[in-house]
Structure formats: structure tokens, C-alpha cells
């Protein structure tokens, strides 16, 4: 595993789902990725990079080629459906999660860096168990 070069300026990074219909532009590569072991993240096989849009770390999600972003609202745990896991309507790749109400909780969102394929190895990985 390599450590990202912190001496270079941070620049935007664009990721896309398998079919290319959903693209995400993040302000910079995360310094650490999280392989969450909660029931849903483990089932998705996701590798999350976190951003805080309210703190200026805007993530842009674009739809094209007849694809749209579909949301699954998690209703276990606190039973509020507060988290929306988002996927491509065509290829089904999970690309992100966001809070239904972004003013609640920490204000962060997760971007699934597993959609980068093998290029993701350039970013550190931390495993958490929830």
C-alpha cells in the first residue's frame, strides 16, 4: 500500500459507475478509505471516502445516458431511514451514501471508491468494525 503524496496540491477527482452513466466529482482524493463492516456496507463491498459538503467539500453527482440515481433508505438500526445509499439505475453500482437531511448528524457523506477499480490502491485503507 502506498501513502498519498501530501506535498502536491489537492485536485478534483472524477469517478464513475461501471456503465459510466453516473459520475461523481470529489474535491480531492481522501487520505484514508474506510472499509466499514456494518451489515449493509459489508454486503455492498464498499470502500468509503468521506466528504463534508457543508464545510466546502462539495461532491457533484451527474447523471447521463438515460441513467439516474436511485436511493435505498436504510431503515434498520435507528429505524429513521436517515441514510440514502445511492446507485446507478442501469448497472446497479453503489456510488455514494448521503443523509436524507444533510443538516442532521455529522454532515458527512460517503463516496464508494471501490468503483475506481485497482486505481484505488494509491489511497490508504483503514478497516473499521461497526
C-alpha positions in Angstrom: 0.0 0.0 0.0 1.4 3.4 -0.9 0.9 6.7 1.0 -0.5 9.6 -0.9 1.9 12.4 -1.7 0.8 15.2 0.5 3.3 17.7 -0.9 1.3 18.2 -4.1 -1.8 20.4 -4.2 -5.1 18.6 -3.9 -7.0 18.5 -7.1 -10.5 17.2 -8.0 -11.0 13.6 -8.9 -13.8 12.1 -11.1 -15.2 8.6 -10.5 -17.9 6.8 -12.4 -20.1 3.7 -12.0 -19.4 0.6 -14.2 -21.5 1.8 -17.2 -20.4 5.4 -16.9 -23.9 6.8 -16.6 -23.3 8.2 -13.1 -20.2 10.3 -12.4 -19.0 11.9 -9.2 -16.5 14.7 -8.9 -14.9 15.0 -5.5 -12.7 17.9 -4.4 -9.7 15.7 -3.7 -8.7 12.1 -3.1 -9.2 11.1 0.5 -6.2 10.5 2.6 -7.8 7.4 4.2 -10.5 5.0 3.0 -12.9 3.1 5.3 -14.0 -0.5 4.8 -17.0 -0.4 7.1 -18.2 -3.7 8.4 -21.8 -2.8 9.2 -24.3 -5.1 7.7 -25.1 -3.1 4.6 -21.6 -1.7 3.8 -20.1 -5.2 4.1 -22.8 -6.6 1.8 -22.1 -3.8 -0.8 -18.3 -4.4 -0.5 -17.9 -0.6 -0.4 -14.8 1.3 0.4 -15.8 4.8 1.6 -14.1 8.1 1.3 -15.8 10.8 3.3 -16.5 14.4 2.5 -18.3 17.2 4.3 -20.3 19.2 1.7 -21.4 21.8 4.3 -17.7 22.5 5.1 -16.9 23.3 1.5 -16.0 19.7 0.3 -18.7 19.7 -2.4 -19.3 16.4 -4.3 -21.0 16.7 -7.6 -23.1 13.8 -8.9 -24.1 13.8 -12.6 -26.5 11.6 -14.5 -26.2 10.8 -18.2 -27.0 8.3 -20.9 -30.5 7.7 -19.5 -29.2 6.7 -16.1 -30.5 8.1 -12.9 -29.5 7.9 -9.3 -31.7 5.6 -7.2 -31.8 5.7 -3.4 -32.3 2.9 -0.9 -33.2 4.4 2.5 -31.7 2.3 5.3 -34.4 1.6 7.9 -32.8 -0.8 10.3 -30.7 0.4 13.3 -32.4 3.7 14.4 -35.3 3.0 12.1 -35.4 6.5 10.7 -34.4 5.9 7.1 -31.9 8.7 7.6 -29.2 7.3 5.2 -29.8 7.1 1.4 -27.5 4.6 -0.3 -27.3 5.7 -3.9 -26.8 3.5 -7.0 -26.9 3.7 -10.8 -30.3 2.8 -12.3 -28.6 0.9 -15.1 -25.6 -1.1 -13.8 -26.6 -1.0 -10.1 -23.2 0.1 -8.7 -23.5 1.7 -5.3 -21.7 5.1 -5.7 -22.4 7.0 -2.5 -24.5 7.5 0.6 -25.9 10.7 1.9 -28.2 11.7 4.8 -31.8 12.3 3.8 -31.5 15.5 5.9 -27.9 16.8 5.4 -28.3 19.1 8.5 -28.5 16.1 10.8 -25.6 14.1 12.1 -22.0 15.0 11.2 -22.9 16.4 7.8 -20.6 14.0 6.0 -21.4 11.8 3.0 -19.6 8.7 1.7 -18.3 8.1 -1.8 -17.6 4.5 -2.8 -14.1 4.4 -4.0 -14.4 0.7 -4.9 -15.8 2.0 -8.3 -12.2 3.1 -9.1 -11.1 -0.5 -9.5 -7.5 -1.2 -9.0 -6.5 2.5 -9.1 -7.9 2.7 -5.5 -4.7 1.1 -4.2 -3.0 4.5 -4.2 -5.1 5.6 -1.2 -4.6 4.3 2.4 -7.2 1.9 3.7 -8.4 1.7 7.3 -10.8 -1.1 8.3 -13.4 -0.3 10.9 -16.0 -2.6 12.5 -19.3 -1.1 13.4 
